[in-house]
């Protein structure tokens, strides 16, 4: 009887000593903010800007004038800027419909574009044409040469009719490719995204975070490092900058770093920074979310200090490009180590550039 009493008391004591489960960060709230406040509105805005680009092309085709060329170019720039705010969401519908690669593979292949135009026969959706479509191809058609050269390209040159047809086909393809993306995000995929609120591979947190890191690396490598010669022993490739012909390279890089920062912070809502702050309260992280946010701001400052366009500044400003590259590289390192360690998210892709 005494033994039973002792075991009962011991059982009660052990039960009483058990700690309640530790509170978990509300990942569902993070995903809801990203879906409803950031991703879907950004996609809808991109769709609206592509529609405006299509309308401007129609007007340019009906009356090919300097005034309408200016309107078409402005619509192009506005749409290209918005692409910088959606291309880091390259999972789910965006990935399935190949938006990132089909709309922004650069440098564009001008020889292939000209060959397509001359032949009048091409399949824009083929893998072989990925560097002859999208914004980089429009950049070439609308900005290469003087204003009169561009107008002549669409009016009096031998392949003018084919060139106008190609221009319209490029823009129509972009609108057609994006349509199912916005539709799926506004119907079935939003629920799928919000419900997969774990941190395992395949979860929405993992997909979102990994694509965020990939796009940050593209900023470092494609927009800055490769054109500036940091991967080629100092040999520069100024024509490899984004938007080479329209000279919008710096503006697009700034748009991109701002958009990436908003993914980290969640804008005015819940983001990865709040997730880190939550973990930091109990684990005392070696790097705080505020330090990472400050690094984003420093990267913006370094890019903003570069000459405009980047292609003109590369040959004369090695120090400035190296500073920008090194600060973005530091941010990439944080994104690949400190942040995922804090969040319990695995980096699921690999690269060979040493970051």
Short mmCIF file of the C-alpha atoms (twelve columns), coordinates in Angstrom:
data_MODEL
# 
_entry.id   MODEL 
# 
loop_
_atom_site.group_PDB 
_atom_site.id 
_atom_site.type_symbol 
_atom_site.label_atom_id 
_atom_site.label_alt_id 
_atom_site.label_comp_id 
_atom_site.label_asym_id 
_atom_site.label_seq_id 
_atom_site.Cartn_x 
_atom_site.Cartn_y 
_atom_site.Cartn_z 
_atom_site.pdbx_PDB_model_num 
ATOM 1   C CA . UNK A 1   0.000  0.000  0.000   1 
ATOM 2   C CA . UNK A 2   2.870  2.327  0.850   1 
ATOM 3   C CA . UNK A 3   4.515  1.486  -2.477  1 
ATOM 4   C CA . UNK A 4   1.344  2.376  -4.371  1 
ATOM 5   C CA . UNK A 5   1.046  5.673  -2.495  1 
ATOM 6   C CA . UNK A 6   4.662  6.496  -3.257  1 
ATOM 7   C CA . UNK A 7   4.209  5.767  -6.960  1 
ATOM 8   C CA . UNK A 8   1.074  7.900  -7.047  1 
ATOM 9   C CA . UNK A 9   2.852  10.850 -5.416  1 
ATOM 10  C CA . UNK A 10  5.836  10.419 -7.746  1 
ATOM 11  C CA . UNK A 11  3.537  10.364 -10.770 1 
ATOM 12  C CA . UNK A 12  1.768  13.535 -9.648  1 
ATOM 13  C CA . UNK A 13  5.125  15.246 -8.986  1 
ATOM 14  C CA . UNK A 14  6.480  14.391 -12.457 1 
ATOM 15  C CA . UNK A 15  3.277  15.557 -14.098 1 
ATOM 16  C CA . UNK A 16  3.384  18.798 -12.130 1 
ATOM 17  C CA . UNK A 17  7.011  19.434 -13.211 1 
ATOM 18  C CA . UNK A 18  6.288  19.124 -16.940 1 
ATOM 19  C CA . UNK A 19  6.589  22.449 -18.738 1 
ATOM 20  C CA . UNK A 20  3.851  23.620 -21.050 1 
ATOM 21  C CA . UNK A 21  4.764  23.427 -24.741 1 
ATOM 22  C CA . UNK A 22  6.757  26.405 -25.976 1 
ATOM 23  C CA . UNK A 23  4.730  28.865 -28.041 1 
ATOM 24  C CA . UNK A 24  5.301  28.736 -31.795 1 
ATOM 25  C CA . UNK A 25  5.575  31.614 -34.214 1 
ATOM 26  C CA . UNK A 26  2.387  32.208 -36.184 1 
ATOM 27  C CA . UNK A 27  3.673  31.200 -39.612 1 
ATOM 28  C CA . UNK A 28  0.118  31.182 -40.916 1 
ATOM 29  C CA . UNK A 29  -0.099 34.933 -40.288 1 
ATOM 30  C CA . UNK A 30  3.145  35.452 -42.192 1 
ATOM 31  C CA . UNK A 31  1.857  33.485 -45.170 1 
ATOM 32  C CA . UNK A 32  -1.476 35.297 -45.098 1 
ATOM 33  C CA . UNK A 33  0.274  38.669 -45.158 1 
ATOM 34  C CA . UNK A 34  2.540  37.612 -47.999 1 
ATOM 35  C CA . UNK A 35  -0.296 36.161 -50.084 1 
ATOM 36  C CA . UNK A 36  -2.967 38.802 -49.539 1 
ATOM 37  C CA . UNK A 37  -0.908 41.967 -49.088 1 
ATOM 38  C CA . UNK A 38  2.242  41.375 -51.115 1 
ATOM 39  C CA . UNK A 39  2.037  38.635 -53.751 1 
ATOM 40  C CA . UNK A 40  -1.492 38.863 -55.145 1 
ATOM 41  C CA . UNK A 41  -1.589 42.678 -55.356 1 
ATOM 42  C CA . UNK A 42  1.872  42.682 -56.992 1 
ATOM 43  C CA . UNK A 43  0.717  40.155 -59.591 1 
ATOM 44  C CA . UNK A 44  -2.464 42.108 -60.288 1 
ATOM 45  C CA . UNK A 45  -0.465 45.299 -60.724 1 
ATOM 46  C CA . UNK A 46  1.916  43.498 -63.069 1 
ATOM 47  C CA . UNK A 47  -1.046 42.221 -65.072 1 
ATOM 48  C CA . UNK A 48  -2.418 45.769 -65.309 1 
ATOM 49  C CA . UNK A 49  0.916  47.107 -66.505 1 
ATOM 50  C CA . UNK A 50  1.241  44.383 -69.130 1 
ATOM 51  C CA . UNK A 51  -2.249 45.264 -70.324 1 
ATOM 52  C CA . UNK A 52  -1.168 48.898 -70.604 1 
ATOM 53  C CA . UNK A 53  1.898  47.766 -72.547 1 
ATOM 54  C CA . UNK A 54  -0.355 45.844 -74.931 1 
ATOM 55  C CA . UNK A 55  -2.608 48.874 -75.394 1 
ATOM 56  C CA . UNK A 56  0.412  51.101 -76.080 1 
ATOM 57  C CA . UNK A 57  1.667  48.607 -78.686 1 
ATOM 58  C CA . UNK A 58  -1.715 48.615 -80.414 1 
ATOM 59  C CA . UNK A 59  -1.667 52.418 -80.557 1 
ATOM 60  C CA . UNK A 60  1.919  52.411 -81.835 1 
ATOM 61  C CA . UNK A 61  1.009  49.921 -84.549 1 
ATOM 62  C CA . UNK A 62  -2.003 51.950 -85.678 1 
ATOM 63  C CA . UNK A 63  -0.026 55.225 -85.729 1 
ATOM 64  C CA . UNK A 64  3.735  54.704 -85.691 1 
ATOM 65  C CA . UNK A 65  4.932  58.104 -84.476 1 
ATOM 66  C CA . UNK A 66  7.527  59.510 -82.089 1 
ATOM 67  C CA . UNK A 67  4.744  60.327 -79.638 1 
ATOM 68  C CA . UNK A 68  3.375  56.795 -79.617 1 
ATOM 69  C CA . UNK A 69  6.884  55.345 -79.450 1 
ATOM 70  C CA . UNK A 70  7.430  57.407 -76.301 1 
ATOM 71  C CA . UNK A 71  4.191  56.095 -74.822 1 
ATOM 72  C CA . UNK A 72  5.145  52.515 -75.654 1 
ATOM 73  C CA . UNK A 73  8.583  52.942 -74.105 1 
ATOM 74  C CA . UNK A 74  7.100  54.364 -70.907 1 
ATOM 75  C CA . UNK A 75  4.664  51.459 -70.653 1 
ATOM 76  C CA . UNK A 76  7.600  49.080 -71.154 1 
ATOM 77  C CA . UNK A 77  9.581  50.719 -68.334 1 
ATOM 78  C CA . UNK A 78  6.631  50.633 -65.921 1 
ATOM 79  C CA . UNK A 79  5.955  46.965 -66.615 1 
ATOM 80  C CA . UNK A 80  9.643  46.024 -66.370 1 
ATOM 81  C CA . UNK A 81  9.884  47.767 -63.001 1 
ATOM 82  C CA . UNK A 82  6.922  45.757 -61.688 1 
ATOM 83  C CA . UNK A 83  8.519  42.506 -62.825 1 
ATOM 84  C CA . UNK A 84  11.210 43.202 -60.217 1 
ATOM 85  C CA . UNK A 85  8.490  42.927 -57.563 1 
ATOM 86  C CA . UNK A 86  7.098  39.540 -58.588 1 
ATOM 87  C CA . UNK A 87  9.996  37.503 -59.958 1 
ATOM 88  C CA . UNK A 88  11.133 36.328 -56.503 1 
ATOM 89  C CA . UNK A 89  7.843  34.424 -56.202 1 
ATOM 90  C CA . UNK A 90  9.114  31.801 -58.651 1 
ATOM 91  C CA . UNK A 91  7.187  28.872 -57.169 1 
ATOM 92  C CA . UNK A 92  3.680  27.532 -57.648 1 
ATOM 93  C CA . UNK A 93  1.931  29.155 -60.635 1 
ATOM 94  C CA . UNK A 94  4.798  31.565 -61.412 1 
ATOM 95  C CA . UNK A 95  7.215  28.638 -61.765 1 
ATOM 96  C CA . UNK A 96  4.759  26.352 -63.548 1 
ATOM 97  C CA . UNK A 97  4.138  28.961 -66.243 1 
ATOM 98  C CA . UNK A 98  7.821  29.890 -66.541 1 
ATOM 99  C CA . UNK A 99  7.370  33.599 -65.944 1 
ATOM 100 C CA . UNK A 100 10.848 34.419 -64.647 1 
ATOM 101 C CA . UNK A 101 12.831 32.770 -67.440 1 
ATOM 102 C CA . UNK A 102 10.532 33.649 -70.326 1 
ATOM 103 C CA . UNK A 103 10.192 37.304 -69.388 1 
ATOM 104 C CA . UNK A 104 13.689 38.176 -68.236 1 
ATOM 105 C CA . UNK A 105 16.505 36.074 -69.684 1 
ATOM 106 C CA . UNK A 106 19.322 38.470 -70.503 1 
ATOM 107 C CA . UNK A 107 21.465 39.425 -72.298 1 
ATOM 108 C CA . UNK A 108 19.084 39.032 -75.203 1 
ATOM 109 C CA . UNK A 109 20.278 37.479 -78.445 1 
ATOM 110 C CA . UNK A 110 19.800 40.229 -81.026 1 
ATOM 111 C CA . UNK A 111 21.042 38.007 -83.866 1 
ATOM 112 C CA . UNK A 112 18.380 35.428 -83.050 1 
ATOM 113 C CA . UNK A 113 15.702 38.119 -82.837 1 
ATOM 114 C CA . UNK A 114 16.703 39.477 -86.242 1 
ATOM 115 C CA . UNK A 115 16.766 35.973 -87.724 1 
ATOM 116 C CA . UNK A 116 13.275 35.264 -86.371 1 
ATOM 117 C CA . UNK A 117 12.009 38.512 -87.830 1 
ATOM 118 C CA . UNK A 118 13.635 37.935 -91.201 1 
ATOM 119 C CA . UNK A 119 12.208 34.432 -91.505 1 
ATOM 120 C CA . UNK A 120 8.796  35.314 -90.161 1 
ATOM 121 C CA . UNK A 121 8.636  31.800 -88.745 1 
ATOM 122 C CA . UNK A 122 9.319  31.045 -85.078 1 
ATOM 123 C CA . UNK A 123 7.939  29.450 -81.969 1 
ATOM 124 C CA . UNK A 124 8.343  31.974 -79.166 1 
ATOM 125 C CA . UNK A 125 7.665  29.379 -76.487 1 
ATOM 126 C CA . UNK A 126 10.488 27.078 -77.557 1 
ATOM 127 C CA . UNK A 127 13.533 26.661 -75.327 1 
ATOM 128 C CA . UNK A 128 15.763 27.871 -78.158 1 
ATOM 129 C CA . UNK A 129 14.023 31.246 -78.128 1 
ATOM 130 C CA . UNK A 130 14.212 31.945 -74.395 1 
ATOM 131 C CA . UNK A 131 16.860 34.639 -75.030 1 
ATOM 132 C CA . UNK A 132 14.871 36.212 -77.873 1 
ATOM 133 C CA . UNK A 133 11.667 37.001 -75.975 1 
ATOM 134 C CA . UNK A 134 10.422 38.917 -72.954 1 
ATOM 135 C CA . UNK A 135 11.511 42.315 -71.706 1 
ATOM 136 C CA . UNK A 136 15.123 42.011 -72.928 1 
ATOM 137 C CA . UNK A 137 13.911 41.439 -76.501 1 
ATOM 138 C CA . UNK A 138 11.554 44.420 -76.230 1 
ATOM 139 C CA . UNK A 139 14.433 46.432 -74.805 1 
ATOM 140 C CA . UNK A 140 16.399 45.752 -77.999 1 
ATOM 141 C CA . UNK A 141 13.558 46.424 -80.416 1 
ATOM 142 C CA . UNK A 142 12.396 49.643 -78.785 1 
ATOM 143 C CA . UNK A 143 15.702 51.255 -77.827 1 
ATOM 144 C CA . UNK A 144 18.546 50.041 -80.046 1 
ATOM 145 C CA . UNK A 145 19.794 52.933 -82.188 1 
ATOM 146 C CA . UNK A 146 18.489 56.472 -82.489 1 
ATOM 147 C CA . UNK A 147 14.812 57.358 -82.283 1 
ATOM 148 C CA . UNK A 148 14.622 57.553 -86.071 1 
ATOM 149 C CA . UNK A 149 16.370 54.188 -86.352 1 
ATOM 150 C CA . UNK A 150 13.713 52.649 -84.119 1 
ATOM 151 C CA . UNK A 151 10.849 54.200 -86.071 1 
ATOM 152 C CA . UNK A 152 12.396 53.058 -89.346 1 
ATOM 153 C CA . UNK A 153 12.676 49.545 -87.911 1 
ATOM 154 C CA . UNK A 154 8.882  49.423 -87.743 1 
ATOM 155 C CA . UNK A 155 7.995  51.470 -90.845 1 
ATOM 156 C CA . UNK A 156 10.383 51.542 -93.810 1 
ATOM 157 C CA . UNK A 157 13.061 48.918 -93.208 1 
ATOM 158 C CA . UNK A 158 12.811 45.780 -95.394 1 
ATOM 159 C CA . UNK A 159 11.474 43.661 -92.500 1 
ATOM 160 C CA . UNK A 160 9.367  46.407 -90.922 1 
ATOM 161 C CA . UNK A 161 6.092  44.506 -91.152 1 
ATOM 162 C CA . UNK A 162 7.631  41.390 -89.662 1 
ATOM 163 C CA . UNK A 163 9.234  43.472 -86.915 1 
ATOM 164 C CA . UNK A 164 5.898  44.969 -85.905 1 
ATOM 165 C CA . UNK A 165 4.379  41.501 -85.909 1 
ATOM 166 C CA . UNK A 166 7.191  40.204 -83.712 1 
ATOM 167 C CA . UNK A 167 6.764  43.098 -81.284 1 
ATOM 168 C CA . UNK A 168 3.068  42.380 -80.929 1 
ATOM 169 C CA . UNK A 169 3.678  38.662 -80.539 1 
ATOM 170 C CA . UNK A 170 6.192  39.212 -77.736 1 
ATOM 171 C CA . UNK A 171 3.782  41.357 -75.731 1 
ATOM 172 C CA . UNK A 172 0.821  39.068 -76.422 1 
ATOM 173 C CA . UNK A 173 2.839  36.096 -75.154 1 
ATOM 174 C CA . UNK A 174 3.675  37.889 -71.907 1 
ATOM 175 C CA . UNK A 175 0.023  38.689 -71.258 1 
ATOM 176 C CA . UNK A 176 -1.015 35.158 -72.176 1 
ATOM 177 C CA . UNK A 177 1.617  33.582 -69.903 1 
ATOM 178 C CA . UNK A 178 0.697  35.729 -66.914 1 
ATOM 179 C CA . UNK A 179 -3.083 35.279 -67.143 1 
ATOM 180 C CA . UNK A 180 -3.246 31.788 -65.566 1 
ATOM 181 C CA . UNK A 181 -0.786 32.858 -62.854 1 
ATOM 182 C CA . UNK A 182 -3.023 35.640 -61.555 1 
ATOM 183 C CA . UNK A 183 -6.076 33.418 -61.961 1 
ATOM 184 C CA . UNK A 184 -4.608 30.548 -59.947 1 
ATOM 185 C CA . UNK A 185 -3.309 32.827 -57.203 1 
ATOM 186 C CA . UNK A 186 -6.748 34.382 -56.870 1 
ATOM 187 C CA . UNK A 187 -8.512 31.017 -56.701 1 
ATOM 188 C CA . UNK A 188 -7.077 27.667 -55.660 1 
ATOM 189 C CA . UNK A 189 -3.401 28.406 -55.023 1 
ATOM 190 C CA . UNK A 190 -3.883 30.950 -52.232 1 
ATOM 191 C CA . UNK A 191 -5.428 28.290 -49.989 1 
ATOM 192 C CA . UNK A 192 -2.706 25.820 -50.900 1 
ATOM 193 C CA . UNK A 193 -0.040 28.419 -50.068 1 
ATOM 194 C CA . UNK A 194 -1.546 29.393 -46.714 1 
ATOM 195 C CA . UNK A 195 -2.221 25.850 -45.551 1 
ATOM 196 C CA . UNK A 196 1.341  24.583 -46.118 1 
ATOM 197 C CA . UNK A 197 2.574  26.485 -43.060 1 
ATOM 198 C CA . UNK A 198 5.371  24.197 -41.890 1 
ATOM 199 C CA . UNK A 199 9.090  24.697 -42.493 1 
ATOM 200 C CA . UNK A 200 9.843  21.395 -44.219 1 
ATOM 201 C CA . UNK A 201 10.936 21.121 -47.841 1 
ATOM 202 C CA . UNK A 202 7.884  21.801 -49.968 1 
ATOM 203 C CA . UNK A 203 6.231  24.025 -47.377 1 
ATOM 204 C CA . UNK A 204 5.294  27.545 -48.417 1 
ATOM 205 C CA . UNK A 205 7.809  29.035 -45.995 1 
ATOM 206 C CA . UNK A 206 10.550 26.950 -47.617 1 
ATOM 207 C CA . UNK A 207 9.448  27.723 -51.178 1 
ATOM 208 C CA . UNK A 208 9.112  31.434 -50.519 1 
ATOM 209 C CA . UNK A 209 12.382 31.693 -48.636 1 
ATOM 210 C CA . UNK A 210 14.445 29.716 -51.142 1 
ATOM 211 C CA . UNK A 211 13.195 31.765 -54.086 1 
ATOM 212 C CA . UNK A 212 13.888 34.945 -52.115 1 
ATOM 213 C CA . UNK A 213 17.515 33.833 -51.700 1 
ATOM 214 C CA . UNK A 214 17.820 32.825 -55.356 1 
ATOM 215 C CA . UNK A 215 16.606 36.229 -56.488 1 
ATOM 216 C CA . UNK A 216 18.982 37.959 -54.090 1 
ATOM 217 C CA . UNK A 217 21.806 35.994 -55.710 1 
ATOM 218 C CA . UNK A 218 20.630 37.062 -59.153 1 
ATOM 219 C CA . UNK A 219 20.852 40.658 -58.012 1 
ATOM 220 C CA . UNK A 220 24.431 40.059 -56.886 1 
ATOM 221 C CA . UNK A 221 25.559 38.056 -59.893 1 
ATOM 222 C CA . UNK A 222 23.506 38.963 -62.968 1 
ATOM 223 C CA . UNK A 223 22.891 42.640 -62.273 1 
ATOM 224 C CA . UNK A 224 26.286 43.514 -60.752 1 
ATOM 225 C CA . UNK A 225 28.960 40.808 -60.602 1 
ATOM 226 C CA . UNK A 226 28.965 39.370 -64.125 1 
ATOM 227 C CA . UNK A 227 28.798 42.678 -66.043 1 
ATOM 228 C CA . UNK A 228 31.447 44.192 -63.744 1 
ATOM 229 C CA . UNK A 229 33.849 41.302 -64.375 1 
ATOM 230 C CA . UNK A 230 33.932 39.737 -60.909 1 
ATOM 231 C CA . UNK A 231 33.475 36.240 -62.352 1 
ATOM 232 C CA . UNK A 232 35.767 36.634 -65.363 1 
ATOM 233 C CA . UNK A 233 39.110 37.740 -63.953 1 
ATOM 234 C CA . UNK A 234 38.332 41.417 -64.406 1 
ATOM 235 C CA . UNK A 235 37.096 41.214 -67.996 1 
ATOM 236 C CA . UNK A 236 33.928 43.297 -68.040 1 
ATOM 237 C CA . UNK A 237 30.765 42.680 -70.057 1 
ATOM 238 C CA . UNK A 238 28.910 45.982 -70.004 1 
ATOM 239 C CA . UNK A 239 26.338 44.736 -72.538 1 
ATOM 240 C CA . UNK A 240 25.331 42.021 -70.061 1 
ATOM 241 C CA . UNK A 241 23.595 44.482 -67.734 1 
ATOM 242 C CA . UNK A 242 19.849 44.252 -67.491 1 
ATOM 243 C CA . UNK A 243 17.955 46.642 -69.796 1 
ATOM 244 C CA . UNK A 244 21.164 47.498 -71.656 1 
ATOM 245 C CA . UNK A 245 19.512 49.380 -74.533 1 
ATOM 246 C CA . UNK A 246 16.980 51.379 -72.519 1 
ATOM 247 C CA . UNK A 247 19.646 52.183 -69.869 1 
ATOM 248 C CA . UNK A 248 17.262 51.234 -67.063 1 
ATOM 249 C CA . UNK A 249 19.774 48.902 -65.355 1 
ATOM 250 C CA . UNK A 250 20.302 50.947 -62.205 1 
ATOM 251 C CA . UNK A 251 16.616 51.705 -61.711 1 
ATOM 252 C CA . UNK A 252 15.732 48.022 -62.025 1 
ATOM 253 C CA . UNK A 253 18.448 46.999 -59.552 1 
ATOM 254 C CA . UNK A 254 17.077 49.491 -57.026 1 
ATOM 255 C CA . UNK A 255 13.509 48.278 -57.602 1 
ATOM 256 C CA . UNK A 256 14.710 44.722 -57.004 1 
ATOM 257 C CA . UNK A 257 16.545 45.378 -53.720 1 
ATOM 258 C CA . UNK A 258 13.538 47.293 -52.375 1 
ATOM 259 C CA . UNK A 259 11.203 44.426 -53.306 1 
ATOM 260 C CA . UNK A 260 13.510 41.841 -51.721 1 
ATOM 261 C CA . UNK A 261 13.678 43.828 -48.508 1 
ATOM 262 C CA . UNK A 262 9.872  43.881 -48.410 1 
ATOM 263 C CA . UNK A 263 9.811  40.103 -48.704 1 
ATOM 264 C CA . UNK A 264 12.089 39.897 -45.652 1 
ATOM 265 C CA . UNK A 265 10.131 42.452 -43.619 1 
ATOM 266 C CA . UNK A 266 6.664  41.625 -44.921 1 
ATOM 267 C CA . UNK A 267 6.224  45.311 -45.711 1 
ATOM 268 C CA . UNK A 268 3.987  46.770 -43.010 1 
ATOM 269 C CA . UNK A 269 2.838  43.284 -41.992 1 
ATOM 270 C CA . UNK A 270 4.365  40.111 -40.596 1 
ATOM 271 C CA . UNK A 271 7.562  38.964 -42.276 1 
ATOM 272 C CA . UNK A 272 10.694 36.912 -41.774 1 
ATOM 273 C CA . UNK A 273 12.091 39.681 -39.576 1 
ATOM 274 C CA . UNK A 274 9.256  39.146 -37.094 1 
ATOM 275 C CA . UNK A 275 9.932  35.412 -37.228 1 
ATOM 276 C CA . UNK A 276 13.578 36.069 -36.321 1 
ATOM 277 C CA . UNK A 277 12.601 38.451 -33.515 1 
ATOM 278 C CA . UNK A 278 10.323 35.772 -32.086 1 
ATOM 279 C CA . UNK A 279 13.130 33.199 -32.090 1 
ATOM 280 C CA . UNK A 280 15.610 35.754 -30.768 1 
ATOM 281 C CA . UNK A 281 13.570 36.209 -27.590 1 
ATOM 282 C CA . UNK A 282 14.362 32.677 -26.463 1 
ATOM 283 C CA . UNK A 283 17.564 31.758 -28.289 1 
ATOM 284 C CA . UNK A 284 19.584 34.998 -28.391 1 
ATOM 285 C CA . UNK A 285 20.512 34.837 -32.072 1 
ATOM 286 C CA . UNK A 286 24.029 35.889 -33.152 1 
ATOM 287 C CA . UNK A 287 22.553 38.206 -35.801 1 
ATOM 288 C CA . UNK A 288 19.382 40.198 -35.293 1 
ATOM 289 C CA . UNK A 289 16.673 40.942 -37.838 1 
ATOM 290 C CA . UNK A 290 17.390 44.662 -37.497 1 
ATOM 291 C CA . UNK A 291 20.998 44.095 -38.558 1 
ATOM 292 C CA . UNK A 292 19.822 42.309 -41.684 1 
ATOM 293 C CA . UNK A 293 17.363 45.092 -42.462 1 
ATOM 294 C CA . UNK A 294 20.210 47.574 -42.074 1 
ATOM 295 C CA . UNK A 295 22.278 45.516 -44.512 1 
ATOM 296 C CA . UNK A 296 19.484 45.786 -47.069 1 
ATOM 297 C CA . UNK A 297 19.584 49.562 -46.650 1 
ATOM 298 C CA . UNK A 298 23.352 49.591 -47.061 1 
ATOM 299 C CA . UNK A 299 23.082 47.571 -50.285 1 
ATOM 300 C CA . UNK A 300 20.513 50.055 -51.600 1 
ATOM 301 C CA . UNK A 301 22.870 52.926 -50.775 1 
ATOM 302 C CA . UNK A 302 25.819 51.274 -52.540 1 
ATOM 303 C CA . UNK A 303 23.781 50.547 -55.682 1 
ATOM 304 C CA . UNK A 304 22.318 54.035 -55.655 1 
ATOM 305 C CA . UNK A 305 25.837 55.493 -55.541 1 
ATOM 306 C CA . UNK A 306 26.723 53.853 -58.878 1 
ATOM 307 C CA . UNK A 307 26.579 55.820 -62.107 1 
ATOM 308 C CA . UNK A 308 23.560 55.639 -64.355 1 
ATOM 309 C CA . UNK A 309 23.406 53.608 -66.538 1 
ATOM 310 C CA . UNK A 310 25.499 50.846 -65.010 1 
ATOM 311 C CA . UNK A 311 26.990 49.973 -68.396 1 
ATOM 312 C CA . UNK A 312 28.630 53.393 -68.640 1 
ATOM 313 C CA . UNK A 313 29.889 53.349 -65.059 1 
ATOM 314 C CA . UNK A 314 31.430 49.860 -65.054 1 
ATOM 315 C CA . UNK A 315 34.610 50.799 -66.990 1 
ATOM 316 C CA . UNK A 316 35.402 53.781 -64.732 1 
ATOM 317 C CA . UNK A 317 34.141 52.785 -61.286 1 
ATOM 318 C CA . UNK A 318 35.632 49.451 -60.240 1 
ATOM 319 C CA . UNK A 319 35.745 50.511 -56.588 1 
ATOM 320 C CA . UNK A 320 32.069 51.445 -56.493 1 
ATOM 321 C CA . UNK A 321 30.918 48.212 -58.107 1 
ATOM 322 C CA . UNK A 322 33.188 46.171 -55.853 1 
ATOM 323 C CA . UNK A 323 31.731 47.860 -52.777 1 
ATOM 324 C CA . UNK A 324 28.182 47.175 -53.937 1 
ATOM 325 C CA . UNK A 325 29.046 43.590 -54.848 1 
ATOM 326 C CA . UNK A 326 30.719 42.893 -51.487 1 
ATOM 327 C CA . UNK A 327 27.818 44.297 -49.469 1 
ATOM 328 C CA . UNK A 328 25.259 42.284 -51.450 1 
ATOM 329 C CA . UNK A 329 27.516 39.248 -51.047 1 
ATOM 330 C CA . UNK A 330 27.440 39.769 -47.278 1 
ATOM 331 C CA . UNK A 331 23.646 39.948 -47.405 1 
ATOM 332 C CA . UNK A 332 23.527 36.713 -49.412 1 
ATOM 333 C CA . UNK A 333 25.714 35.047 -46.787 1 
ATOM 334 C CA . UNK A 334 23.271 36.120 -44.063 1 
ATOM 335 C CA . UNK A 335 20.402 34.805 -46.182 1 
ATOM 336 C CA . UNK A 336 22.077 31.429 -46.594 1 
ATOM 337 C CA . UNK A 337 23.244 30.896 -43.023 1 
ATOM 338 C CA . UNK A 338 21.981 33.140 -40.219 1 
ATOM 339 C CA . UNK A 339 18.383 33.546 -41.332 1 
ATOM 340 C CA . UNK A 340 17.621 29.911 -42.267 1 
ATOM 341 C CA . UNK A 341 19.376 28.680 -39.099 1 
ATOM 342 C CA . UNK A 342 17.080 30.894 -37.055 1 
ATOM 343 C CA . UNK A 343 13.941 29.890 -38.929 1 
ATOM 344 C CA . UNK A 344 14.713 26.186 -39.267 1 
ATOM 345 C CA . UNK A 345 14.460 26.380 -43.057 1 
ATOM 346 C CA . UNK A 346 16.765 24.422 -45.362 1 
ATOM 347 C CA . UNK A 347 18.395 25.957 -48.433 1 
ATOM 348 C CA . UNK A 348 17.350 23.485 -51.104 1 
ATOM 349 C CA . UNK A 349 19.449 24.692 -54.035 1 
ATOM 350 C CA . UNK A 350 23.203 24.817 -54.592 1 
ATOM 351 C CA . UNK A 351 25.565 27.090 -56.473 1 
ATOM 352 C CA . UNK A 352 29.271 27.295 -57.139 1 
ATOM 353 C CA . UNK A 353 30.109 30.945 -56.556 1 
ATOM 354 C CA . UNK A 354 31.345 30.485 -52.989 1 
ATOM 355 C CA . UNK A 355 28.525 32.174 -51.039 1 
# 
